[in-house]
Structures are given as C-alpha cells and as structure tokens.
Amino acid sequence: MINIDVVEIQKILPHRFPFLLVDRVTDLKEGEFIEGFKNVTIGEHIFQGHFPNHPIYPGVMIVEGMAQVGGLLAYQSYGKEEQEDVNNKIIYFMSIDKCKFRIPVTPGDRLIYKVNIIKRRGNIWVLDAKAYVDGNITCEAELKAMVVDK
C-alpha cells in the first residue's frame, strides 16, 4: 500500500485548483497500475452550472481525473534518473477510446480511479482506466497519451 497525498501530487502534475482532480494515490505498482481517489463535494465549482437543481459530476471531469491518475502512473514508472528529465516534460492526451458512462456521480461520492498500463512504446502510453463509486463502475475508457518536452 502506498500513500501519495495532494501535496506530493502537485509536485508531479501541473494541474491546480479547480482542475486538479486527484486527492490521493492509495496503491501503485510502477510499470503496471495505480489507484487513487477524488472526493466529490457540493463545493465543486462545476455544480454551479451542472446542474444547479440536480448536481451531476460531468463525465468529462471523470475522464480527466482518470487521465491525471494515469499521468501519475507514467511519472512514477520512470526510473529515478528519468524522473529528473520528466520534470521538463508534459503529458498530452492523444485519444479517448471505448469510453462509457455507467452511473451518475453526485456530491458526496468518492470516485476511485483504477488505471492499468496496456502498453508503452517509447513516449506513448496506452492505459485502461476505470472509475468506481461504492464498488460500482461509473466510467471506463482506453486512454492514449504522449510524453513531450514542455
């Protein structure tokens, strides 16, 4: 079991409030998988417009959260020497495939993100990403990303 808190996450990811969508990493095996979560609260700015009388956490935000966790996995999967170089890199989305939304996410839910590496070829990463609430899958997708110079 691993515990990477939001302070450590911000040392790796360039995202900041209100677009940092990972609160903590709870499990990780370099080069294989990662698990993390986001606590969804009514205080999220997105709920001001989506939707005021029926708050639903947007699917695109769930996918972005999965991608951010995937970025953490990619970074942690580099060796220590490579991690120094990674500080001068950024990860860009290339594609989102096979994306499905199963159940809505609402305030009070804890989104558990589970991301596995399908394959890595050079600077290209292909990831199997899933999001869960209370053990039920809420979103799944295959994500492809590329690590490039800043």
VENJOWO-V826651 format. One record per helix or strand of 3 or more residues. SS is the DSSP state (~ for helix, > for strand). FROM is the first residue (numbers start at 1). TO is the last residue. If there is no record, write none. Layout:
SS_FROM_TO + SS_FROM_TO
This chain:
~_6_12 + >_24_29 + >_33_39 + ~_45_48 + ~_59_77 + ~_80_86 + >_89_101 + >_110_121 + >_124_133 + >_136_149
